[in-house]
Amino acid sequence: MSSESGVTSGSIFKIRFASGAILVLLFYFLCLYSSEIVWIFSAGIVFTACAYECGNIFRFSYRMKLLVAAFFSVGALIFWFARMQGYFVVKELWIYALSVFAIIFWCVIVPLIIRYSRQENNWICGFIQIACLLLPCWSVLLIYESSREIILFTFLMVAIFDSFSYFAGRLIGSRALAFSVSPGKTIEGFAGGTLAVTLSYFVVSEYAHFGLPSISLIGLGLFAVFFSCVCLIGDLFESSLKRTAGIKDSGKLIPGHGGILDRLDSSFAVIPIFVPFFYFVCH
């Protein structure tokens, strides 16, 4: 029995690793080599799929899920047209507005996660949460189309935190971090992910060409903890929604990971806050 479990666990790990590597390579290509039209079109597809998967979490009807997905598809077209007309040449106001909105939203979410309890979701509440979850991240990606190295770096940092917190949790994790929301999250896993973020930022700031400044050891540690906490909040938020809905994954599109929303949950919290931060630091 244990042998079969080991084989199954090993197979899942290989599938998870392979699909994760393909996603990283695909995103790397989109960030550095795709045209503006391909970038915006790809963002529209991803966020439309995420909106549809949110419908699974909030138990929307099939028709409602299509309507929500269509909302994001039409939104992508409108945003692309506005960009072509030059309406987002001046970024400062959008930057401040989106960052402040995202910070407020996630500050409100934290006590809801801490006081988690199963509650029924109506479609109005669900639609509002979908919009608050996806729109800031989606808008930031499109506004910063010309700063894709910063976006790539931010996504990679999220992937590093997710991966190393997962591995550390599996290897040495014993103390649950938020058992009622996500039993698999451990304090040891969080510490491992935070350490990986710290080392990654140091290596990138010293040896890569992203323009990130070197900071003191204390400052780097504080940054890594804050970054990791935001990643964790995004992950736990989606986990709490899925537990309320009684489902394990938001979808089945990505082998070993579940849906696109399962893979990007931390990014939705991180991107609206840290991409503007890195942009100002680098400029």
C-alpha positions in Angstrom: 0.0 0.0 0.0 2.8 2.4 0.9 4.7 1.6 -2.2 1.7 2.4 -4.4 1.2 5.6 -2.5 4.9 6.5 -3.1 4.6 5.8 -6.8 1.4 7.9 -7.0 3.0 10.7 -5.0 6.1 10.6 -7.2 4.0 10.6 -10.4 2.1 13.6 -9.2 5.3 15.4 -8.3 6.7 14.8 -11.8 3.5 16.0 -13.5 3.4 19.1 -11.3 7.1 19.9 -12.0 6.8 19.4 -15.7 3.6 21.5 -16.1 5.1 24.2 -13.9 8.3 24.3 -15.9 6.2 24.6 -19.2 4.2 27.5 -17.7 7.4 29.3 -16.6 8.9 29.0 -20.1 5.7 30.1 -21.7 5.4 33.1 -19.5 9.1 34.0 -20.0 8.5 33.9 -23.8 5.4 36.1 -23.5 7.1 38.6 -21.3 10.3 39.1 -23.3 9.4 38.2 -26.9 5.7 38.7 -27.7 4.2 41.8 -29.3 1.9 44.1 -27.5 -1.2 42.6 -29.2 -0.1 39.1 -28.3 0.5 40.2 -24.7 -2.9 41.8 -24.3 -4.7 39.0 -26.1 -2.9 36.4 -23.9 -3.8 38.3 -20.7 -7.4 38.5 -21.9 -7.5 34.7 -22.4 -6.0 33.9 -19.0 -8.2 36.3 -17.0 -11.3 35.1 -18.9 -10.5 31.6 -17.9 -9.9 32.7 -14.3 -13.2 34.4 -14.3 -14.9 31.3 -15.5 -13.2 29.2 -12.8 -14.3 31.7 -10.2 -17.8 30.8 -11.3 -17.1 27.2 -10.3 -16.0 28.4 -6.8 -19.1 30.5 -6.3 -21.3 27.8 -7.8 -22.7 30.0 -10.5 -24.9 28.5 -13.2 -23.4 27.6 -16.5 -25.0 30.7 -18.1 -23.7 33.0 -15.3 -20.2 31.6 -15.7 -20.3 32.4 -19.4 -21.6 35.9 -18.7 -18.7 36.6 -16.2 -16.2 35.2 -18.7 -17.7 37.4 -21.4 -17.4 40.4 -19.2 -13.7 40.0 -19.0 -13.3 39.2 -22.7 -15.1 42.4 -23.6 -13.2 44.3 -21.0 -9.9 43.1 -22.6 -11.0 44.4 -26.0 -12.1 47.8 -24.5 -8.8 48.1 -22.6 -6.8 47.2 -25.7 -8.7 49.8 -27.8 -8.1 52.4 -25.1 -4.4 51.7 -25.1 -4.2 52.0 -28.9 -5.9 55.4 -28.5 -3.3 56.5 -26.0 -5.6 56.9 -23.0 -3.1 55.2 -20.6 0.1 57.0 -21.6 0.2 58.7 -18.2 0.4 55.9 -15.7 0.8 57.7 -12.3 -2.9 58.1 -11.4 -3.8 54.5 -12.4 -0.7 53.2 -10.5 -1.7 54.9 -7.3 -5.4 54.1 -7.6 -4.9 50.4 -8.4 -2.3 49.9 -5.7 -4.4 51.6 -3.0 -7.5 49.6 -4.0 -5.6 46.3 -3.9 -4.0 47.1 -0.5 -7.4 48.0 0.9 -9.1 44.9 -0.6 -6.5 42.5 0.8 -6.5 44.2 4.2 -10.2 43.6 4.4 -9.7 40.0 3.3 -7.2 39.1 6.1 -9.7 39.2 9.0 -12.2 37.2 6.9 -9.6 34.5 6.4 -8.7 34.5 10.1 -12.4 34.2 11.1 -13.1 31.7 8.4 -16.4 29.9 8.5 -18.5 28.2 5.8 -21.0 30.5 4.4 -23.3 30.5 1.4 -22.3 32.8 -1.4 -24.9 34.6 -3.6 -24.0 35.7 -7.1 -23.8 39.4 -6.3 -21.2 38.8 -3.5 -19.4 36.4 -5.8 -19.3 38.8 -8.7 -17.9 41.6 -6.5 -15.2 39.3 -5.2 -14.3 38.2 -8.7 -14.0 41.8 -9.8 -11.9 42.8 -6.7 -9.7 39.8 -7.1 -9.0 39.9 -10.9 -9.4 43.5 -12.1 -6.5 45.2 -10.2 -4.0 42.5 -11.3 -5.4 42.4 -14.9 -5.2 46.2 -15.2 -1.6 46.4 -13.8 -0.4 43.8 -16.3 -1.8 45.8 -19.2 -0.7 49.2 -17.9 2.8 47.9 -17.4 3.0 46.3 -20.8 6.3 48.2 -21.5 7.9 47.0 -18.2 7.6 43.3 -18.7 11.0 42.5 -17.0 9.5 43.8 -13.8 6.4 41.7 -14.3 8.5 38.6 -15.1 10.6 39.1 -12.0 7.5 39.5 -9.8 5.9 36.3 -11.2 9.1 34.4 -10.8 9.3 35.5 -7.1 5.8 34.2 -6.5 6.6 30.9 -8.2 9.7 30.6 -6.1 7.8 31.2 -2.9 5.0 28.8 -3.9 7.5 26.0 -4.9 9.8 26.2 -2.0 7.1 26.6 0.6 5.5 23.5 -1.0 8.7 21.5 -0.8 9.7 22.6 2.7 6.2 21.9 3.9 6.3 18.4 2.4 9.8 17.6 3.7 9.8 19.1 7.2 6.4 20.7 7.8 4.7 19.7 11.0 3.0 22.8 12.5 -0.2 23.9 10.7 -0.3 27.6 9.7 -4.0 27.9 9.0 -5.6 24.5 9.5 -9.2 25.5 9.2 -8.6 27.1 5.8 -5.7 25.1 4.3 -4.4 22.1 6.4 -1.4 21.6 4.1 0.1 25.0 4.9 2.7 24.9 7.6 4.9 27.3 9.4 8.0 25.5 8.2 6.8 25.8 4.6 6.2 29.5 5.0 9.7 29.9 6.4 11.2 27.9 3.5 9.4 30.0 0.9 10.5 33.3 2.7 14.1 32.2 2.8 13.9 31.3 -1.0 12.5 34.8 -1.7 15.3 36.4 0.3 18.0 34.6 -1.6 16.3 35.1 -5.0 16.1 38.8 -4.5 19.7 39.0 -3.5 20.9 37.0 -6.5 18.7 39.0 -9.0 19.7 42.4 -7.6 23.4 41.6 -7.6 23.8 39.6 -10.8 20.8 40.1 -13.1 19.8 43.2 -15.2 16.4 44.0 -13.8 17.7 47.3 -12.2 16.7 46.3 -8.7 18.7 48.1 -6.0 20.8 46.3 -3.4 19.3 46.7 0.1 20.6 45.9 3.6 20.2 42.5 5.1 17.5 43.7 7.5 15.7 45.5 4.8 15.9 42.4 2.6 14.5 40.3 5.3 11.6 42.6 6.0 10.8 42.8 2.3 10.9 39.0 2.0 8.5 38.5 4.9 6.1 41.1 3.6 6.2 39.7 0.1 5.7 36.1 1.4 2.8 37.2 3.6 1.0 38.8 0.6 1.6 35.5 -1.4 0.2 33.5 1.5 -2.9 35.8 1.9 -3.8 35.3 -1.8 -3.4 31.6 -1.5 -5.4 31.3 1.7 -8.2 33.5 0.3 -8.7 31.2 -2.7 -8.5 28.2 -0.4 -11.2 29.6 1.9 -13.5 30.1 -1.1 -12.9 26.6 -2.3 -13.6 25.1 1.1 -16.8 27.1 1.3 -17.7 25.7 -2.1 -16.6 22.2 -1.2 -14.2 21.7 -4.1 -10.5 20.9 -4.2 -9.5 22.7 -7.4 -11.0 25.6 -9.3 -10.5 23.7 -12.6 -8.6 20.9 -14.3 -6.8 22.7 -17.1 -3.2 22.4 -15.7 -2.0 18.9 -14.8 -0.8 18.6 -11.3 -2.0 22.1 -10.3 -5.7 22.2 -11.0 -7.0 25.3 -12.7 -5.4 28.5 -13.8 -6.8 30.2 -10.8 -5.1 27.6 -8.5 -1.8 28.5 -10.1 -2.2 32.2 -10.0 -4.0 32.8 -6.7 -0.9 34.3 -5.0 -0.1 36.4 -8.0 -3.5 38.2 -7.8 -2.5 39.5 -4.4 1.1 40.3 -5.2 1.0 41.8 -8.7 -1.1 45.0 -8.0 1.0 45.8 -5.0 4.6 44.9 -5.9 4.7 45.6 -9.7 4.1 49.3 -9.0 6.6 49.2 -6.1 9.3 47.6 -8.3 8.5 50.0 -11.1 9.1 53.1 -8.9 12.2 51.5 -7.4 13.7 50.8 -10.8 12.8 54.2 -12.3 
